[in-house]
Amino acid sequence: MLHLEQTLHIAWEQAVNRFVSAHLLLAVSADYSYAALHYVVTPVVLLWMWRRHRASYPPARTALVLTTLAGLAAFAVVPVAPPRMLPGFVDTMARFSGVGWWGADASAPRGFGGFTNQFAAMPSLHVAWALWCGWQLVQHGHRAAVRAFGVLYPLIITVAVIATANHYLLDAVAGLVVVLLAIGAVGAASRVRRASGTQLSQIVSSGLSASRVKAIGAPQRTQSP
């Protein structure tokens, strides 16, 4: 992955990681953003969609589920080690674990590191979930502050996952692709259902119209006294 980025001249992770890890405030802020925000923001946005935008909730929920399932499938099929496992990178979460609630193993709470998948870098579900949240907030938010947060939040998470050396830039790009495919799949399925419903309605309407015509044109039977 790193060699591919070097070939494409987009291997910026090490420079960002070194700069952030040299400043305690930046490193701890990035660590907390990586370790905690997806546990808070994602369910809050999901609940907000359910409460305030009930009609748009089902497709939004389905897109989130598809995004997560696609990421888990990718982890199983193509396991990728994060940059923090490579020489030249600083594992900021391990270095500053003393000031956080996480342990030295990824972003898991202390004592739960053995339950995490250390080779789940591609795609970045942190970025994918953040993009999903941002999409919902920008699309459905009525206040400018809500829409602005929808734009900033994915950017903050993207910087955090790179600064903490938990993901490559291409992992973030893959996260974008996954969530776009999920949203596109949900939209395509919805269009197919609407088209099928329209065709069914037309068939039913045509059948009813034909029945009425036959009924009108049929000779009336007279009853004998």
URHU-V804547 format. One record per residue. N is the residue number from 1. OMEGA is omega as a letter, one per 20 degrees, with the letter a starting at -180 (none if undefined). Layout:
# URHU-V804547
<<N:OMEGA> <N:OMEGA>>
This chain:
# URHU-V804547
<<1:a> <2:r> <3:r> <4:r> <5:r> <6:r> <7:a> <8:a> <9:r> <10:a> <11:a> <12:a> <13:a> <14:r> <15:r> <16:a> <17:r> <18:a> <19:a> <20:a> <21:r> <22:a> <23:a> <24:a> <25:r> <26:a> <27:a> <28:r> <29:r> <30:r> <31:r> <32:r> <33:a> <34:a> <35:a> <36:a> <37:a> <38:r> <39:a> <40:a> <41:a> <42:r> <43:r> <44:r> <45:r> <46:r> <47:r> <48:r> <49:a> <50:a> <51:a> <52:a> <53:a> <54:a> <55:a> <56:a> <57:a> <58:r> <59:r> <60:r> <61:a> <62:r> <63:r> <64:r> <65:r> <66:r> <67:a> <68:r> <69:r> <70:r> <71:r> <72:r> <73:r> <74:r> <75:a> <76:a> <77:a> <78:r> <79:a> <80:r> <81:r> <82:a> <83:a> <84:r> <85:a> <86:r> <87:a> <88:r> <89:r> <90:r> <91:a> <92:a> <93:r> <94:a> <95:a> <96:a> <97:r> <98:a> <99:a> <100:r> <101:a> <102:r> <103:a> <104:a> <105:r> <106:a> <107:a> <108:r> <109:a> <110:r> <111:a> <112:a> <113:a> <114:a> <115:a> <116:r> <117:a> <118:a> <119:a> <120:a> <121:a> <122:i> <123:r> <124:r> <125:r> <126:a> <127:a> <128:r> <129:r> <130:r> <131:r> <132:r> <133:a> <134:r> <135:a> <136:a> <137:r> <138:a> <139:a> <140:a> <141:r> <142:a> <143:a> <144:a> <145:r> <146:r> <147:r> <148:r> <149:r> <150:r> <151:a> <152:a> <153:r> <154:r> <155:r> <156:a> <157:r> <158:r> <159:a> <160:a> <161:r> <162:a> <163:r> <164:r> <165:r> <166:a> <167:r> <168:r> <169:r> <170:r> <171:r> <172:r> <173:r> <174:r> <175:r> <176:a> <177:a> <178:a> <179:r> <180:r> <181:r> <182:r> <183:r> <184:r> <185:r> <186:r> <187:r> <188:r> <189:r> <190:r> <191:r> <192:r> <193:r> <194:r> <195:r> <196:r> <197:r> <198:r> <199:r> <200:r> <201:r> <202:r> <203:r> <204:r> <205:r> <206:r> <207:r> <208:r> <209:r> <210:r> <211:r> <212:r> <213:r> <214:a> <215:a> <216:a> <217:a> <218:r> <219:a> <220:r> <221:r> <222:a> <223:r> <224:a> <225:none>>
